[in-house]
């Protein structure tokens, strides 16, 4: 502000607020979110976006060293630049905003990331104000919501990140003609593969958005590699009446882990949201009811893995130790009735199994076909959710 006051002819400066909680939405904010068309299932659209992502080096390429962050704000648009129109060539050339998950718009409004294994989303509140440099008083402002949306794939080295700015209210002077533009960085084992957040007008009918793609930088030439990265979006506001752009506002995602350490797929690289604990579900009325009933009863005794708790199971991948778990719970000497096989819980493929856990385990003779098929489902769950050695997970009995 002091610097602006010393510029001849300067009248207005800007001040951007930090992101704030948006737990209880007001009517203006609810109206802004109601304009978003949010699908119930985004998986197919997300796969298509990642499959069609720009090659490395396209759309303002940028690389980041591990542990660094790009704090450089994008250059301000010229003061005489015309306002973006929906039909102009630049807007037409950009991909449309990606549709956030429905649960994000319904519930993700408390300034935190709601996360699943392959995606995360959340809603924040912020503002930018115009300041009279002579008096230091606010003379106008724009309040807006920030919708952050990130998604990855179990079989891709790349993940995507979008921020969308939704104006909820404006007041006073020196705010008409305000535009937002931005950039991105990546902290950790990752780099920015491409980024697109050009200057766009913000208004009730115009929602600026930035789209970014990040690549892991783990050494995929070596085996069993893993590393985490965090995307950081940064944006500023400009206005022809202001002496310069606002200071940057930033929003970082939660950590994304990429690896090539999945048993059975040593060359495949995939990325997941690290903090999201995956859940496998078995139904008491599904195709494997005897397996589900056994797990439910075992969990009732305090054996780990029950959905809704933090008493997790952790995956074990050492084949010798898995066999030791299984042989202790279900030794070959144990008689099997016709059509039955021995089912153990906690699973032999966990560190809570009969041999390598605390000694608290359950076994039961159940339908052999159900036991085999449920075991295949567990293996598929490990693969789809990229559950690596030592990863936590839970079991939900419905």
DRENZA-780009 format. One record per residue (C-alpha): residue number from 1; x, y, z. Coordinates in nm, 4 decimals. Example, Ala and Ser with C-alpha at 12.3 -4.5 7.8 and 13.67 -1.06 7.14 Angstrom:
BEGIN
num:east:north:up
1:1.2300:-0.4500:0.7800
2:1.3670:-0.1060:0.7140
# end
This chain:
BEGIN
num:east:north:up
1:0.0000:0.0000:0.0000
2:0.2828:0.2435:0.0840
3:0.4460:0.1682:-0.2513
4:0.1187:0.2313:-0.4351
5:0.0696:0.5581:-0.2526
6:0.4031:0.6782:-0.3902
7:0.3120:0.6165:-0.7552
8:0.2030:0.9395:-0.9305
9:-0.1631:0.9208:-1.0287
10:-0.2232:0.5984:-0.8374
11:-0.5689:0.5860:-0.6838
12:-0.6542:0.2223:-0.6195
13:-0.4642:-0.0835:-0.5063
14:-0.5884:-0.4344:-0.4299
15:-0.5858:-0.6674:-0.1350
16:-0.6621:-1.0409:-0.1643
17:-0.7947:-1.2330:0.1348
18:-0.6604:-1.5676:0.2467
19:-0.8851:-1.8692:0.2000
20:-1.1419:-1.8967:0.4768
21:-1.3823:-2.1618:0.6032
22:-1.7103:-2.1867:0.4137
23:-1.9000:-2.4126:0.6503
24:-2.2378:-2.2426:0.6371
25:-2.3152:-2.0974:0.2976
26:-2.5157:-1.7818:0.2582
27:-2.7791:-1.7376:-0.0105
28:-2.5353:-1.5797:-0.2585
29:-2.2903:-1.8649:-0.2196
30:-2.5581:-2.1287:-0.2540
31:-2.6768:-1.9600:-0.5723
32:-2.3238:-1.9619:-0.7161
33:-2.2758:-2.3323:-0.6448
34:-2.6183:-2.4176:-0.7835
35:-2.4951:-2.3185:-1.1297
36:-2.2381:-2.5976:-1.1298
37:-2.3532:-2.9079:-1.3083
38:-2.1984:-3.1780:-1.0920
39:-2.2193:-3.5420:-1.2051
40:-2.2808:-3.8243:-0.9612
41:-1.9966:-4.0305:-1.1110
42:-1.6878:-3.8700:-1.2587
43:-1.4676:-4.1737:-1.3215
44:-1.5279:-4.2043:-1.6956
45:-1.4834:-3.8307:-1.7552
46:-1.1655:-3.8239:-1.5461
47:-1.0161:-4.1142:-1.7408
48:-1.0918:-3.9345:-2.0667
49:-0.9293:-3.6131:-1.9422
50:-0.6100:-3.7911:-1.8368
51:-0.5981:-3.9925:-2.1583
52:-0.6236:-3.6723:-2.3629
53:-0.3870:-3.4632:-2.1500
54:-0.1345:-3.2481:-2.3406
55:0.2075:-3.3992:-2.3975
56:0.4961:-3.2755:-2.1853
57:0.6090:-2.9335:-2.2928
58:0.2717:-2.8084:-2.4179
59:0.0846:-2.5153:-2.2657
60:0.3573:-2.3238:-2.0844
61:0.5838:-2.6097:-1.9710
62:0.7358:-2.5798:-1.6272
63:0.9499:-2.8093:-1.4147
64:1.0040:-2.7924:-1.0405
65:1.2827:-2.9392:-0.8344
66:1.1821:-3.1539:-0.5395
67:1.0797:-2.9492:-0.2397
68:1.0453:-2.6225:-0.4297
69:0.7487:-2.4052:-0.5083
70:0.6812:-2.1451:-0.7742
71:0.5803:-1.8240:-0.6007
72:0.6048:-1.6152:-0.9150
73:0.2754:-1.4539:-1.0003
74:0.1763:-1.4516:-1.3663
75:0.2378:-1.1266:-1.5453
76:-0.0543:-0.8896:-1.5311
77:-0.2705:-0.8497:-1.8373
78:-0.2344:-0.5128:-2.0128
79:-0.4690:-0.2508:-1.8726
80:-0.6334:-0.1994:-2.2101
81:-0.6912:-0.5692:-2.2755
82:-1.0573:-0.6278:-2.3674
83:-1.2727:-0.8383:-2.1398
84:-1.2915:-1.2068:-2.2275
85:-1.6097:-1.2958:-2.4106
86:-1.7567:-1.6476:-2.4102
87:-1.7310:-1.6711:-2.7891
88:-1.3816:-1.5358:-2.8459
89:-1.1136:-1.7536:-2.9978
90:-0.9102:-1.7945:-2.6809
91:-1.2044:-1.9150:-2.4752
92:-1.3213:-2.1471:-2.7494
93:-0.9796:-2.3128:-2.7690
94:-0.9710:-2.4041:-2.4002
95:-1.1257:-2.7208:-2.2590
96:-1.4426:-2.6567:-2.0662
97:-1.4269:-2.6825:-1.6869
98:-1.4175:-3.0389:-1.5622
99:-1.7268:-3.1387:-1.3651
100:-1.6600:-3.1824:-0.9969
101:-1.8072:-3.4784:-0.8056
102:-2.1610:-3.4268:-0.6816
103:-2.0561:-3.4956:-0.3245
104:-1.8115:-3.2051:-0.3446
105:-2.0829:-2.9533:-0.4219
106:-2.3240:-3.1111:-0.1734
107:-2.0910:-3.1432:0.1243
108:-1.7401:-3.0196:0.0527
109:-1.7788:-2.6671:0.1824
110:-1.5809:-2.6543:0.5048
111:-1.2395:-2.5530:0.3728
112:-1.0945:-2.8986:0.3677
113:-1.0231:-3.1546:0.1015
114:-1.2788:-3.4330:0.0822
115:-1.0788:-3.7206:-0.0562
116:-1.1230:-4.0600:-0.2152
117:-0.8478:-4.2900:-0.3359
118:-0.8364:-4.1329:-0.6831
119:-0.9843:-3.7844:-0.6308
120:-1.0242:-3.4936:-0.3981
121:-1.2466:-3.1868:-0.3935
122:-1.3365:-2.8989:-0.1671
123:-1.4840:-2.5498:-0.1489
124:-1.3293:-2.2410:0.0092
125:-1.4309:-1.8775:0.0574
126:-1.2177:-1.5754:-0.0333
127:-1.2326:-1.2112:-0.1510
128:-1.0370:-0.9407:-0.3270
129:-1.0837:-0.5743:-0.2338
130:-1.0078:-0.2418:-0.3987
131:-0.8283:0.0025:-0.1690
132:-0.8077:0.3790:-0.1976
133:-0.4327:0.4370:-0.1724
134:-0.4808:0.7883:-0.0277
135:-0.7008:0.6848:0.2632
136:-0.6236:0.3130:0.2961
137:-0.9951:0.2366:0.3016
138:-1.1756:-0.0343:0.1110
139:-1.3917:0.1153:-0.1609
140:-1.5126:-0.2012:-0.3320
141:-1.4687:-0.5746:-0.3417
142:-1.5552:-0.9125:-0.4891
143:-1.6411:-1.2094:-0.2739
144:-1.6021:-1.5507:-0.4324
145:-1.5848:-1.9245:-0.3719
146:-1.2936:-2.1433:-0.4786
147:-1.3729:-2.4978:-0.5913
148:-1.0622:-2.7159:-0.5941
149:-1.0720:-3.0505:-0.7765
150:-0.7921:-3.3036:-0.8231
151:-0.7952:-3.6538:-0.9710
152:-0.5487:-3.9267:-1.0637
153:-0.5506:-4.2740:-1.2166
154:-0.4315:-4.6120:-1.0939
155:-0.2459:-4.6704:-1.4221
156:-0.1071:-4.3274:-1.5130
157:0.1980:-4.1244:-1.4084
158:-0.0098:-3.8063:-1.4374
159:-0.2758:-3.6375:-1.2296
160:-0.4948:-3.3347:-1.2926
161:-0.5875:-3.0303:-1.0854
162:-0.8476:-2.7605:-1.1435
163:-0.9446:-2.4469:-0.9525
164:-1.2634:-2.2608:-1.0358
165:-1.3562:-1.9151:-0.8997
166:-1.7262:-1.8391:-0.8478
167:-1.8241:-1.4800:-0.7753
168:-2.0867:-1.4565:-0.5021
169:-2.1114:-1.0814:-0.4424
170:-1.9532:-0.7534:-0.5459
171:-1.9878:-0.4065:-0.4046
172:-1.8522:-0.0535:-0.4362
173:-1.6089:0.1026:-0.6821
174:-1.3024:-0.0041:-0.8798
175:-1.4008:-0.3682:-0.9270
176:-1.5733:-0.3770:-1.2665
177:-1.3382:-0.5245:-1.5252
178:-1.1492:-0.7392:-1.2748
179:-0.9768:-1.0458:-1.4166
180:-0.8128:-1.3525:-1.2634
181:-0.5149:-1.5428:-1.4002
182:-0.2824:-1.7954:-1.2497
183:-0.0136:-2.0554:-1.2553
184:0.0830:-2.3778:-1.0778
185:0.3765:-2.5492:-0.9141
186:0.4415:-2.8948:-0.7772
187:0.6215:-2.9745:-0.4521
188:0.7885:-3.3112:-0.4018
189:0.8485:-3.5912:-0.6511
190:0.6609:-3.4220:-0.9328
191:0.6704:-3.1568:-1.2012
192:0.4165:-2.9407:-1.3834
193:0.3576:-3.1031:-1.7228
194:0.1169:-2.8370:-1.8487
195:-0.0837:-2.5466:-1.7164
196:-0.3593:-2.3197:-1.8402
197:-0.4968:-2.0284:-1.6395
198:-0.5091:-1.7257:-1.8729
199:-0.6622:-1.3922:-1.7754
200:-1.0412:-1.4258:-1.7501
201:-1.3090:-1.1868:-1.6349
202:-1.4761:-1.2724:-1.3067
203:-1.8458:-1.1928:-1.2699
204:-2.1718:-1.3607:-1.1761
205:-2.1856:-1.5035:-1.5298
206:-1.8136:-1.5645:-1.5887
207:-1.6193:-1.8167:-1.3810
208:-1.2406:-1.8068:-1.4238
209:-1.0724:-2.1449:-1.3982
210:-0.7281:-2.2957:-1.4234
211:-0.6397:-2.6484:-1.5321
212:-0.3077:-2.8186:-1.4638
213:-0.1431:-3.1553:-1.5214
214:0.1313:-3.2929:-1.2971
215:0.3734:-3.5775:-1.3684
216:0.5540:-3.7880:-1.1123
217:0.9329:-3.7726:-1.1194
218:1.0012:-4.1042:-0.9483
219:1.2681:-4.3145:-1.1179
220:1.0505:-4.5524:-1.3176
221:1.3634:-4.7186:-1.4564
222:1.4173:-4.8765:-1.1150
223:1.1797:-5.1175:-0.9431
224:0.9578:-5.0590:-0.6422
225:0.9783:-4.6804:-0.6507
226:0.7307:-4.4487:-0.4853
227:0.7133:-4.0778:-0.4142
228:0.4625:-3.8103:-0.3183
229:0.3838:-3.4732:-0.4696
230:0.1534:-3.1850:-0.3941
231:0.0012:-2.9529:-0.6554
232:-0.0163:-2.5810:-0.5740
233:-0.2420:-2.3468:-0.7707
234:-0.1757:-1.9726:-0.7490
235:-0.3794:-1.6857:-0.8920
236:-0.3882:-1.3060:-0.8889
237:-0.6435:-1.0417:-0.9812
238:-0.5896:-0.7408:-1.2080
239:-0.7997:-0.4373:-1.2925
240:-0.7293:-0.1392:-1.5218
241:-0.7987:0.0938:-1.2283
242:-0.5441:-0.0708:-0.9973
243:-0.1751:0.0126:-0.9805
244:-0.0847:-0.3556:-1.0062
245:-0.2053:-0.7114:-0.9530
246:-0.3151:-0.8438:-0.6159
247:-0.0844:-1.0620:-0.4154
248:-0.1195:-1.4328:-0.5055
249:-0.3814:-1.6548:-0.3451
250:-0.2804:-2.0198:-0.3236
251:-0.4490:-2.3553:-0.2796
252:-0.2497:-2.6773:-0.2424
253:-0.3883:-3.0275:-0.2835
254:-0.3274:-3.3117:-0.0407
255:-0.0365:-3.5437:-0.1225
256:-0.0590:-3.7671:-0.4274
257:0.1564:-4.0806:-0.4222
258:0.2805:-4.2324:-0.7470
259:0.4587:-4.5661:-0.7631
260:0.5651:-4.8644:-0.9683
261:0.5662:-5.0927:-0.6650
262:0.2365:-5.2777:-0.7106
263:0.2820:-5.6550:-0.6833
264:0.1926:-5.8222:-1.0100
265:0.2365:-5.5019:-1.2140
266:0.6026:-5.3999:-1.1661
267:0.6187:-5.1800:-1.4773
268:0.2891:-5.0011:-1.4254
269:0.2973:-4.6520:-1.2779
270:-0.0098:-4.5232:-1.0990
271:-0.1062:-4.2449:-0.8607
272:-0.3460:-4.2309:-0.5648
273:-0.4463:-3.9841:-0.2948
274:-0.2201:-4.0960:-0.0134
275:-0.4343:-3.9940:0.2850
276:-0.7460:-4.1691:0.1569
277:-0.7789:-4.5089:0.3240
278:-0.9269:-4.7539:0.0704
279:-1.2214:-4.9737:0.1690
280:-1.3241:-5.3151:0.0391
281:-1.6876:-5.4088:0.0813
282:-1.8566:-5.7454:0.1284
283:-2.2330:-5.7855:0.1517
284:-2.4295:-6.0188:0.3772
285:-2.6766:-6.0546:0.0910
286:-2.4183:-6.0563:-0.1891
287:-2.2458:-6.3391:-0.3732
288:-2.0244:-6.4339:-0.0757
289:-2.2511:-6.4133:0.2317
290:-2.0574:-6.6719:0.4342
291:-1.7372:-6.4722:0.3928
292:-1.9156:-6.1505:0.4922
293:-2.0722:-6.3136:0.8000
294:-1.7376:-6.4520:0.9121
295:-1.5669:-6.1130:0.8800
296:-1.8499:-5.9365:1.0612
297:-1.8330:-6.1799:1.3522
298:-1.4541:-6.1611:1.3647
299:-1.4546:-5.7822:1.3682
300:-1.7077:-5.7885:1.6527
301:-1.4391:-5.9563:1.8672
302:-1.1994:-5.6680:1.8106
303:-0.9958:-5.8015:1.5209
304:-0.8827:-5.4989:1.3140
305:-1.0241:-5.3723:0.9883
306:-1.3783:-5.2630:1.0713
307:-1.5082:-4.9817:0.8530
308:-1.5674:-4.6605:1.0463
309:-1.2741:-4.7194:1.2825
310:-0.9054:-4.6347:1.2762
311:-0.8135:-4.9919:1.3685
312:-0.6705:-5.0577:1.0233
313:-0.5451:-5.3611:0.8408
314:-0.2096:-5.3156:0.6653
315:-0.1116:-5.5044:0.3553
316:0.1604:-5.7702:0.3631
317:0.3198:-5.8684:0.0314
318:0.5967:-6.1094:0.1345
319:0.4809:-6.4461:0.0027
320:0.6635:-6.6459:0.2730
321:0.5040:-6.4459:0.5542
322:0.1612:-6.4702:0.3901
323:0.1974:-6.8495:0.3815
324:0.3015:-6.8446:0.7470
325:-0.0136:-6.6515:0.8367
326:-0.2315:-6.8912:0.6384
327:-0.0649:-7.2068:0.7710
328:-0.1099:-7.0979:1.1313
329:-0.4772:-7.0050:1.0841
330:-0.5678:-7.2936:0.8536
331:-0.3109:-7.5742:0.8794
332:-0.3393:-7.8566:0.6283
333:-0.4045:-8.0953:0.9146
334:-0.7346:-7.9248:0.9881
335:-1.0260:-8.1357:0.8528
336:-1.2353:-7.9693:0.5791
337:-1.5953:-8.0848:0.5438
338:-1.7059:-8.1607:0.1870
339:-1.7565:-7.8410:-0.0147
340:-1.5978:-7.6294:0.2571
341:-1.2631:-7.4552:0.2923
342:-1.0915:-7.2754:0.5761
343:-1.1343:-6.8986:0.5783
344:-0.9111:-6.6834:0.8006
345:-0.9516:-6.3293:0.9273
346:-0.7564:-6.1054:0.9516
347:-0.6553:-6.1832:0.5942
348:-0.3324:-6.3770:0.5510
349:-0.2124:-6.0967:0.3221
350:-0.2028:-5.8499:0.6126
351:0.0378:-5.7807:0.8951
352:-0.2521:-5.8552:1.1315
353:-0.2700:-6.2160:1.0120
354:-0.2533:-6.5191:1.2411
355:0.1269:-6.5545:1.2486
356:0.2501:-6.1961:1.2268
357:-0.0305:-6.0180:1.4104
358:-0.1003:-6.0109:1.7824
359:-0.2304:-6.3680:1.7860
360:-0.5961:-6.2660:1.7741
361:-0.7455:-6.4237:1.4627
362:-1.0526:-6.6141:1.3496
363:-1.1055:-6.9145:1.1228
364:-1.4202:-7.0723:0.9960
365:-1.5179:-7.3438:0.7499
366:-1.7221:-7.1820:0.4760
367:-1.8419:-7.2533:0.1234
368:-1.5259:-7.3243:-0.0777
369:-1.6395:-7.1431:-0.3934
370:-1.7365:-6.8324:-0.1980
371:-1.4003:-6.8369:-0.0254
372:-1.2111:-6.8589:-0.3538
373:-1.4109:-6.5885:-0.5291
374:-1.3920:-6.3497:-0.2317
375:-1.0153:-6.3989:-0.2311
376:-1.0030:-6.3001:-0.5967
377:-1.2060:-5.9895:-0.5149
378:-0.9542:-5.8979:-0.2444
379:-0.6689:-5.9325:-0.4925
380:-0.8562:-5.7129:-0.7412
381:-0.9152:-5.4538:-0.4693
382:-0.5430:-5.4401:-0.3934
383:-0.4693:-5.3815:-0.7618
384:-0.7404:-5.1249:-0.8351
385:-0.6708:-4.9174:-0.5246
386:-0.2941:-4.9599:-0.5504
387:-0.2654:-5.0980:-0.1975
388:0.1095:-5.1397:-0.1489
389:0.3162:-5.3049:0.1199
390:0.2275:-5.1437:0.4531
391:-0.0725:-4.9508:0.3176
392:-0.3740:-4.9250:0.5469
393:-0.7241:-5.0332:0.4488
394:-1.0620:-5.1231:0.5986
395:-1.3334:-5.3817:0.5350
396:-1.6984:-5.2737:0.5200
397:-1.9635:-5.5392:0.5815
398:-2.2945:-5.4202:0.4382
# end
